[in-house]
């Protein structure tokens, strides 16, 4: 988790101790905030009611299959949606988490979500069913508004490649293999951490 000594139980249940490895407290959490912070365990695909209950500052851990896509793959996904040619990929977007990262043998880690190709995908992909956009950096109020109107949230996660590698159960390429490590990947994860940075029209930034 993003708070020391926090790990998931049920999705609205106080966390249990995960082990001895210390975790970094996010800079935007006030001193002492982690003492009262609950860790939410979220299973994918995410039902609309679960996404709708997430609030700014909620810390969580993801379990199940997530998507990983950044600049190249996201631009292509948006184009497919706009042209009505998503095909079987449409089902993978329903209740999905999209982690803004490339995938390689060296690991995964969040890229800046406010890059034009990435941020411009958040609204359309929220409308297509993506419930959590996971990355880093501030996104604009306009993007927060479009995303929130679709019932989705933006979350941030620490750039901790070693931590993420331990959370990956399996991986495969779903689409755009010619993009290499920036292809659209599907990862199965266990306990991937995040904290909600924008939801319900509100943002920490």
PALUMPA-969634 format. One record per residue: residue number from 1; residue in three letters; y, x, z of N, C-alpha, C in turn. Coordinates in Angstrom, 1 decimal. Example, Ala and Ser with C-alpha at 12.3 -4.5 7.8 and 13.67 -1.06 7.14 Angstrom:
<atoms>
1,ALA,-5.7,13.2,7.8,-4.5,12.3,7.8,-3.3,13.2,7.8
2,SER,-2.2,12.8,7.1,-1.1,13.7,7.1,0.0,12.9,7.9
</atoms>
This chain:
<atoms>
1,UNK,-1.2,0.8,0.0,0.0,0.0,0.0,1.2,0.9,0.0
2,UNK,2.4,0.2,-0.2,3.6,1.0,-0.2,4.2,1.2,1.2
3,UNK,3.6,0.6,2.2,3.9,0.8,3.6,2.8,1.6,4.3
4,UNK,3.0,2.5,5.2,1.9,3.2,5.9,1.1,2.2,6.7
5,UNK,-0.2,2.4,6.5,-1.1,1.6,7.4,-1.3,0.2,6.9
6,UNK,-0.9,-0.1,5.6,-1.1,-1.4,5.1,-2.1,-1.5,4.0
7,UNK,-3.0,-2.5,4.0,-4.0,-2.7,2.9,-4.3,-4.1,2.9
8,UNK,-4.9,-4.6,1.8,-5.1,-6.1,1.6,-6.2,-6.7,2.4
9,UNK,-6.0,-7.9,2.8,-7.0,-8.8,3.3,-7.0,-10.0,2.3
10,UNK,-6.7,-11.2,2.7,-6.5,-12.2,1.8,-5.0,-12.2,1.3
11,UNK,-4.7,-13.0,0.3,-3.4,-12.8,-0.4,-2.2,-13.1,0.4
12,UNK,-2.4,-13.9,1.5,-1.3,-14.1,2.4,-1.7,-13.8,3.8
13,UNK,-2.6,-12.8,4.0,-3.1,-12.4,5.3,-2.7,-11.1,5.7
14,UNK,-2.3,-10.8,7.0,-1.9,-9.5,7.4,-3.0,-8.5,7.0
15,UNK,-2.5,-7.2,6.7,-3.4,-6.2,6.2,-4.2,-5.5,7.3
16,UNK,-5.3,-4.8,6.9,-6.1,-4.0,7.7,-5.8,-2.5,7.5
17,UNK,-6.2,-1.6,8.4,-6.0,-0.2,8.2,-6.8,0.3,7.1
18,UNK,-6.2,1.1,6.1,-7.0,1.6,4.9,-7.6,2.9,5.1
19,UNK,-7.1,3.7,6.1,-7.6,5.1,6.2,-6.5,6.0,6.7
20,UNK,-6.6,7.3,6.5,-5.6,8.2,7.2,-4.6,8.7,6.2
21,UNK,-4.6,8.4,5.0,-3.7,8.9,4.0,-2.3,8.3,4.2
22,UNK,-1.2,9.0,4.5,0.1,8.4,4.6,0.6,7.9,3.3
23,UNK,1.4,6.8,3.3,2.0,6.3,2.1,3.5,6.3,2.3
24,UNK,4.2,6.4,1.2,5.7,6.5,1.2,6.3,5.1,1.3
25,UNK,7.3,4.9,2.2,8.0,3.7,2.3,9.1,3.6,1.2
26,UNK,9.1,2.6,0.4,10.1,2.5,-0.6,11.5,2.6,-0.1
27,UNK,12.4,3.3,-0.8,13.8,3.5,-0.4,14.5,2.2,-0.1
28,UNK,14.2,1.1,-0.9,15.0,-0.1,-0.7,14.5,-1.0,0.4
29,UNK,13.5,-0.5,1.2,13.1,-1.3,2.4,13.9,-0.7,3.5
30,UNK,14.4,-1.7,4.3,15.2,-1.3,5.5,14.3,-0.6,6.5
31,UNK,14.9,0.3,7.3,14.2,1.0,8.3,13.5,-0.1,9.3
32,UNK,12.2,0.1,9.5,11.5,-0.8,10.3,10.9,-2.0,9.6
33,UNK,11.2,-2.1,8.3,10.8,-3.3,7.6,9.3,-3.4,7.5
34,UNK,8.6,-2.2,7.4,7.2,-2.2,7.2,6.4,-2.7,8.5
35,UNK,7.1,-2.7,9.6,6.4,-3.2,10.8,6.1,-4.7,10.7
36,UNK,6.9,-5.4,9.9,6.6,-6.9,9.7,6.1,-7.2,8.4
37,UNK,6.0,-6.3,7.5,5.6,-6.5,6.1,4.1,-6.8,6.0
38,UNK,3.7,-7.9,5.3,2.3,-8.2,5.1,1.9,-7.7,3.7
39,UNK,0.7,-7.2,3.6,0.2,-6.8,2.3,-0.6,-7.9,1.7
40,UNK,-0.3,-8.3,0.5,-1.0,-9.4,-0.2,-2.0,-8.9,-1.1
41,UNK,-3.2,-9.4,-1.1,-4.3,-9.1,-2.0,-4.3,-10.1,-3.1
42,UNK,-4.0,-9.7,-4.4,-3.9,-10.6,-5.5,-5.0,-10.3,-6.5
43,UNK,-5.7,-11.3,-6.8,-6.8,-11.2,-7.8,-6.3,-11.6,-9.2
44,UNK,-6.6,-10.9,-10.2,-6.3,-11.3,-11.6,-7.5,-12.0,-12.2
45,UNK,-7.2,-13.0,-13.2,-5.9,-13.4,-13.6,-5.2,-14.2,-12.5
46,UNK,-3.8,-14.2,-12.6,-3.0,-14.8,-11.5,-2.7,-16.2,-11.8
47,UNK,-3.0,-17.2,-11.0,-2.7,-18.6,-11.2,-1.1,-18.7,-11.1
48,UNK,-0.5,-19.7,-11.8,0.9,-19.9,-11.7,1.4,-20.1,-10.3
49,UNK,0.6,-20.8,-9.4,1.0,-21.1,-8.1,1.1,-19.8,-7.2
50,UNK,0.3,-18.9,-7.5,0.3,-17.6,-6.8,1.6,-16.8,-7.2
51,UNK,1.8,-16.7,-8.5,3.0,-16.0,-8.9,4.3,-16.7,-8.4
52,UNK,4.2,-18.0,-8.4,5.4,-18.8,-8.0,5.7,-18.6,-6.5
53,UNK,4.8,-18.2,-5.7,5.0,-18.0,-4.3,5.5,-16.6,-4.0
54,UNK,5.4,-15.7,-4.9,5.9,-14.3,-4.7,7.4,-14.2,-4.5
55,UNK,7.8,-13.5,-3.6,9.3,-13.3,-3.3,9.7,-11.9,-3.3
56,UNK,10.9,-11.6,-3.6,11.5,-10.2,-3.5,11.1,-9.6,-2.2
57,UNK,10.5,-8.4,-2.2,10.1,-7.7,-1.0,8.7,-7.9,-0.7
58,UNK,8.0,-8.8,-1.3,6.5,-9.0,-1.1,5.8,-7.7,-1.5
59,UNK,5.0,-7.1,-0.7,4.1,-6.0,-1.0,2.7,-6.6,-1.3
60,UNK,2.1,-6.0,-2.3,0.8,-6.5,-2.7,-0.1,-5.4,-3.2
61,UNK,-1.4,-5.7,-3.3,-2.4,-4.8,-4.0,-3.1,-5.7,-5.0
62,UNK,-3.3,-5.2,-6.2,-4.0,-5.9,-7.3,-5.5,-5.5,-7.4
63,UNK,-6.2,-6.6,-7.7,-7.7,-6.4,-7.8,-8.1,-7.2,-9.1
64,UNK,-8.9,-6.5,-9.9,-9.3,-7.2,-11.2,-8.8,-6.4,-12.4
65,UNK,-8.7,-7.2,-13.5,-8.3,-6.5,-14.8,-6.8,-6.7,-15.0
66,UNK,-6.2,-5.6,-15.5,-4.8,-5.6,-15.8,-4.6,-5.0,-17.2
67,UNK,-3.4,-5.3,-17.8,-3.1,-4.7,-19.0,-2.2,-3.5,-18.8
68,UNK,-2.2,-2.5,-19.7,-1.3,-1.4,-19.6,-0.7,-1.2,-21.0
69,UNK,0.6,-1.3,-21.1,1.3,-1.2,-22.4,2.7,-0.8,-22.1
70,UNK,3.2,0.1,-23.0,4.6,0.4,-23.0,5.2,0.3,-24.3
71,UNK,6.2,1.1,-24.7,7.1,0.9,-25.8,6.4,0.4,-27.1
72,UNK,5.5,1.2,-27.7,4.9,0.9,-29.0,4.1,-0.4,-28.9
73,UNK,3.2,-0.5,-28.0,2.3,-1.6,-27.9,3.0,-2.9,-27.5
74,UNK,4.1,-2.8,-26.7,4.8,-4.0,-26.3,5.6,-4.6,-27.5
75,UNK,6.2,-3.7,-28.3,6.9,-4.1,-29.5,6.0,-4.9,-30.4
76,UNK,4.8,-4.4,-30.6,3.8,-5.0,-31.5,3.3,-6.3,-30.9
77,UNK,3.1,-6.4,-29.6,2.7,-7.6,-29.0,3.7,-8.7,-29.2
78,UNK,5.0,-8.4,-28.9,6.1,-9.4,-29.1,6.1,-9.8,-30.6
79,UNK,6.0,-8.9,-31.5,6.0,-9.3,-32.9,4.9,-10.3,-33.2
80,UNK,3.7,-10.0,-32.7,2.5,-10.9,-33.0,2.8,-12.2,-32.4
81,UNK,3.4,-12.3,-31.2,3.7,-13.6,-30.6,4.7,-14.4,-31.5
82,UNK,5.8,-13.7,-31.9,6.8,-14.3,-32.7,6.3,-14.8,-34.0
83,UNK,5.3,-14.2,-34.5,4.8,-14.6,-35.9,3.5,-15.4,-35.7
84,UNK,3.2,-15.8,-34.5,2.0,-16.7,-34.3,0.7,-16.0,-34.7
85,UNK,0.6,-14.7,-34.5,-0.6,-14.0,-35.0,-1.3,-13.2,-33.8
86,UNK,-1.1,-13.7,-32.6,-1.7,-13.0,-31.4,-3.2,-13.1,-31.5
87,UNK,-3.7,-14.2,-32.0,-5.2,-14.4,-32.1,-5.8,-14.4,-30.7
88,UNK,-6.9,-13.6,-30.5,-7.6,-13.6,-29.3,-6.8,-12.9,-28.2
89,UNK,-5.8,-12.1,-28.5,-5.0,-11.4,-27.5,-4.2,-12.4,-26.6
90,UNK,-4.0,-13.6,-27.2,-3.2,-14.6,-26.4,-3.9,-14.9,-25.1
91,UNK,-5.3,-15.0,-25.1,-6.0,-15.3,-23.9,-5.9,-14.2,-22.8
92,UNK,-5.7,-12.9,-23.3,-5.6,-11.8,-22.3,-4.2,-11.8,-21.6
93,UNK,-3.3,-12.5,-22.2,-1.9,-12.6,-21.6,-1.8,-13.7,-20.5
94,UNK,-2.7,-14.6,-20.4,-2.7,-15.7,-19.5,-3.0,-15.2,-18.1
95,UNK,-2.0,-15.3,-17.2,-2.2,-14.9,-15.8,-2.3,-13.4,-15.7
96,UNK,-1.8,-12.6,-16.7,-1.9,-11.2,-16.7,-0.9,-10.4,-15.9
97,UNK,-1.3,-9.2,-15.6,-0.4,-8.2,-15.1,-0.2,-7.2,-16.2
98,UNK,1.0,-6.8,-16.5,1.2,-5.7,-17.5,1.9,-4.6,-16.8
99,UNK,1.2,-3.4,-16.8,1.7,-2.2,-16.1,2.4,-1.4,-17.2
100,UNK,3.6,-1.1,-17.1,4.4,-0.3,-18.0,4.0,1.2,-17.9
101,UNK,2.9,1.6,-18.6,2.4,2.9,-18.5,1.5,3.2,-19.7
102,UNK,1.5,4.5,-20.1,0.5,5.0,-21.0,-0.8,5.3,-20.2
103,UNK,-1.9,5.4,-20.9,-3.2,5.7,-20.3,-3.8,6.9,-20.9
104,UNK,-4.1,7.9,-20.1,-4.7,9.1,-20.6,-5.6,9.7,-19.5
105,UNK,-6.4,10.7,-19.9,-7.3,11.4,-18.9,-6.5,12.0,-17.8
106,UNK,-5.2,12.3,-18.0,-4.4,12.8,-16.9,-4.0,11.8,-15.9
107,UNK,-4.1,10.5,-16.2,-3.8,9.5,-15.3,-2.9,8.4,-15.8
108,UNK,-2.3,7.6,-14.9,-1.4,6.6,-15.3,-0.2,6.6,-14.3
109,UNK,0.9,6.1,-14.7,2.1,6.1,-13.8,3.2,5.3,-14.5
110,UNK,4.1,4.7,-13.7,5.1,3.8,-14.3,6.1,4.5,-15.1
111,UNK,6.5,4.0,-16.3,7.6,4.4,-17.0,8.8,3.5,-16.7
112,UNK,10.0,3.9,-17.2,11.2,3.1,-16.9,11.1,1.8,-17.6
113,UNK,11.2,0.7,-16.9,11.0,-0.6,-17.5,12.3,-1.1,-18.2
114,UNK,13.4,-0.4,-17.9,14.7,-0.8,-18.6,14.9,-0.1,-19.9
115,UNK,13.9,0.6,-20.5,14.0,1.1,-21.8,14.0,-0.2,-22.8
116,UNK,14.8,-0.1,-23.8,15.0,-1.3,-24.7,13.7,-1.9,-25.1
117,UNK,12.7,-1.2,-25.6,11.5,-1.7,-26.2,10.7,-2.4,-25.1
118,UNK,10.8,-1.9,-23.8,10.0,-2.5,-22.7,10.7,-3.7,-22.1
119,UNK,12.0,-3.5,-21.8,12.7,-4.6,-21.1,12.8,-5.9,-22.1
120,UNK,13.0,-5.6,-23.4,13.1,-6.7,-24.3,11.8,-7.5,-24.4
121,UNK,10.7,-6.9,-24.0,9.4,-7.6,-24.1,9.1,-8.5,-22.8
122,UNK,9.8,-8.3,-21.8,9.5,-9.0,-20.5,9.7,-10.5,-20.6
123,UNK,10.8,-11.0,-21.2,11.0,-12.4,-21.4,10.0,-13.1,-22.3
124,UNK,9.7,-12.6,-23.5,8.7,-13.2,-24.4,7.3,-13.1,-23.8
125,UNK,6.9,-12.0,-23.2,5.6,-12.0,-22.6,5.4,-12.8,-21.4
126,UNK,6.5,-13.0,-20.6,6.4,-14.0,-19.5,6.2,-15.4,-20.1
127,UNK,6.8,-15.7,-21.1,6.6,-17.0,-21.7,5.2,-17.2,-22.3
128,UNK,4.6,-16.0,-22.6,3.2,-16.0,-23.2,2.2,-16.0,-22.1
129,UNK,2.6,-15.9,-20.8,1.6,-16.0,-19.7,1.5,-14.8,-18.8
130,UNK,2.2,-13.7,-19.1,2.1,-12.5,-18.2,2.9,-12.9,-16.9
131,UNK,2.2,-12.7,-15.7,2.8,-13.2,-14.5,3.4,-12.0,-13.7
132,UNK,3.0,-10.8,-13.8,3.6,-9.7,-13.1,3.8,-8.6,-14.1
133,UNK,5.1,-8.1,-14.2,5.4,-6.9,-15.0,5.6,-5.8,-14.0
134,UNK,4.9,-4.8,-14.1,4.8,-3.7,-13.1,5.4,-2.4,-13.7
135,UNK,6.4,-1.8,-13.1,7.0,-0.6,-13.7,7.9,0.1,-12.7
136,UNK,9.0,0.5,-13.1,10.0,1.1,-12.2,11.4,0.9,-12.9
137,UNK,12.5,1.0,-12.0,13.8,0.9,-12.5,14.4,-0.5,-12.5
138,UNK,15.7,-0.6,-12.6,16.4,-1.8,-12.6,16.3,-2.5,-13.9
139,UNK,16.1,-3.8,-13.9,16.2,-4.6,-15.1,17.4,-5.5,-15.0
140,UNK,17.9,-6.0,-16.1,19.2,-6.7,-16.1,19.1,-8.1,-15.6
141,UNK,20.2,-8.7,-15.1,20.2,-10.1,-14.6,19.7,-11.0,-15.7
142,UNK,20.0,-10.8,-16.9,19.6,-11.7,-18.0,18.1,-11.7,-18.1
143,UNK,17.5,-10.5,-18.0,16.0,-10.4,-18.1,15.4,-11.0,-16.9
144,UNK,16.0,-10.8,-15.7,15.5,-11.5,-14.5,15.5,-13.0,-14.7
145,UNK,16.5,-13.5,-15.3,16.6,-15.0,-15.5,15.6,-15.5,-16.4
146,UNK,15.4,-14.8,-17.5,14.4,-15.3,-18.5,13.0,-15.2,-17.9
147,UNK,12.7,-14.1,-17.2,11.4,-13.9,-16.6,11.1,-15.0,-15.5
148,UNK,12.1,-15.2,-14.7,12.0,-16.2,-13.6,11.8,-17.6,-14.1
149,UNK,12.5,-17.9,-15.2,12.3,-19.3,-15.8,10.9,-19.5,-16.2
150,UNK,10.2,-18.5,-16.6,8.8,-18.6,-17.0,7.8,-18.5,-15.9
151,UNK,8.3,-18.3,-14.7,7.5,-18.2,-13.5,6.8,-16.9,-13.3
152,UNK,7.5,-15.8,-13.8,6.9,-14.5,-13.6,7.8,-13.6,-12.7
153,UNK,7.3,-12.4,-12.3,8.0,-11.5,-11.5,8.0,-10.1,-12.0
154,UNK,8.9,-9.3,-11.5,8.9,-7.9,-11.8,8.7,-7.1,-10.5
155,UNK,7.8,-6.1,-10.6,7.4,-5.4,-9.4,7.5,-3.9,-9.7
156,UNK,7.7,-3.1,-8.7,7.8,-1.6,-8.8,6.6,-1.0,-8.1
157,UNK,6.3,0.2,-8.5,5.2,0.9,-7.9,5.5,2.4,-7.9
158,UNK,5.0,3.2,-6.9,5.4,4.6,-6.8,4.8,5.4,-7.9
159,UNK,5.4,6.5,-8.4,4.8,7.4,-9.4,3.8,8.3,-8.8
160,UNK,2.7,7.8,-8.4,1.7,8.5,-7.7,0.4,8.6,-8.5
161,UNK,0.3,9.5,-9.5,-0.9,9.5,-10.4,-2.2,9.6,-9.6
162,UNK,-2.2,10.5,-8.7,-3.5,10.7,-7.9,-4.0,9.5,-7.2
163,UNK,-3.0,8.7,-6.6,-3.3,7.5,-6.0,-3.9,6.5,-7.0
164,UNK,-3.3,6.4,-8.1,-3.7,5.4,-9.1,-5.1,5.7,-9.7
165,UNK,-5.4,7.0,-9.9,-6.7,7.4,-10.4,-7.8,6.9,-9.5
166,UNK,-7.6,6.9,-8.2,-8.6,6.4,-7.3,-8.8,4.9,-7.4
167,UNK,-7.8,4.2,-8.0,-7.8,2.7,-8.0,-8.5,2.2,-9.3
168,UNK,-8.7,3.0,-10.3,-9.3,2.6,-11.5,-10.8,2.5,-11.5
169,UNK,-11.3,1.4,-11.8,-12.8,1.2,-11.9,-13.3,1.4,-13.3
170,UNK,-12.6,0.9,-14.3,-13.0,1.1,-15.7,-11.8,0.9,-16.6
171,UNK,-11.9,1.3,-17.9,-10.8,1.1,-18.8,-11.4,1.0,-20.2
172,UNK,-10.6,0.3,-21.1,-11.0,0.2,-22.5,-9.7,-0.2,-23.3
173,UNK,-9.8,0.1,-24.6,-8.6,-0.2,-25.5,-8.9,-1.6,-26.0
174,UNK,-7.8,-2.5,-25.8,-7.9,-3.8,-26.4,-7.4,-3.9,-27.8
175,UNK,-6.3,-3.2,-28.1,-5.6,-3.3,-29.4,-4.8,-2.1,-29.7
176,UNK,-4.5,-1.9,-30.9,-3.6,-0.8,-31.4,-4.1,0.6,-31.1
177,UNK,-5.4,0.9,-31.3,-6.0,2.2,-31.0,-5.2,3.4,-31.7
178,UNK,-4.6,3.1,-32.8,-3.9,4.2,-33.5,-2.7,4.7,-32.7
179,UNK,-2.3,3.9,-31.7,-1.1,4.4,-30.8,-1.6,5.4,-29.8
180,UNK,-2.8,5.7,-29.7,-3.3,6.7,-28.8,-3.2,6.3,-27.4
181,UNK,-2.6,7.1,-26.5,-2.5,6.8,-25.1,-1.4,5.6,-24.9
182,UNK,-0.7,5.2,-25.9,0.2,4.1,-25.8,-0.4,2.8,-26.4
183,UNK,-1.7,2.8,-26.7,-2.4,1.6,-27.1,-2.3,0.6,-26.0
184,UNK,-2.7,-0.6,-26.4,-2.9,-1.7,-25.4,-4.2,-1.5,-24.7
185,UNK,-4.2,-1.2,-23.4,-5.4,-0.9,-22.6,-5.6,-2.1,-21.6
186,UNK,-6.9,-2.3,-21.3,-7.3,-3.1,-20.2,-8.0,-2.3,-19.2
187,UNK,-7.4,-2.3,-17.9,-8.0,-1.5,-16.8,-8.5,-2.5,-15.8
188,UNK,-9.7,-2.2,-15.2,-10.1,-2.9,-14.0,-9.7,-2.0,-12.8
189,UNK,-9.0,-2.6,-11.9,-8.4,-1.8,-10.8,-8.9,-2.5,-9.4
190,UNK,-8.8,-1.6,-8.4,-9.1,-2.1,-7.1,-8.1,-1.6,-6.1
191,UNK,-7.1,-2.4,-5.7,-6.1,-2.0,-4.7,-4.9,-1.3,-5.3
192,UNK,-4.5,-1.6,-6.6,-3.3,-1.0,-7.2,-2.1,-1.6,-6.5
193,UNK,-1.2,-0.7,-5.9,-0.1,-1.2,-5.1,1.2,-1.6,-5.9
194,UNK,1.9,-2.5,-5.3,3.2,-2.8,-5.9,4.1,-3.6,-4.9
195,UNK,5.3,-3.7,-5.2,6.2,-4.5,-4.4,7.2,-5.3,-5.3
196,UNK,7.4,-6.5,-5.0,8.2,-7.4,-5.9,9.7,-7.0,-5.8
197,UNK,10.2,-6.7,-7.0,11.6,-6.3,-7.0,12.5,-7.3,-7.6
198,UNK,12.0,-8.3,-8.4,12.8,-9.4,-8.9,11.9,-10.6,-9.1
199,UNK,12.4,-11.7,-8.6,11.6,-13.0,-8.6,12.5,-14.1,-8.3
200,UNK,12.2,-15.3,-8.9,13.0,-16.5,-8.6,14.5,-16.3,-8.8
201,UNK,14.9,-15.5,-9.8,16.3,-15.3,-10.2,17.0,-14.3,-9.3
202,UNK,16.3,-13.7,-8.3,16.9,-12.7,-7.4,16.3,-11.3,-7.7
203,UNK,17.0,-10.3,-7.4,16.6,-8.9,-7.6,17.1,-8.0,-6.5
204,UNK,16.4,-6.9,-6.3,16.8,-6.0,-5.3,17.9,-5.1,-5.8
205,UNK,18.1,-5.1,-7.1,19.1,-4.2,-7.7,20.5,-4.8,-7.8
</atoms>
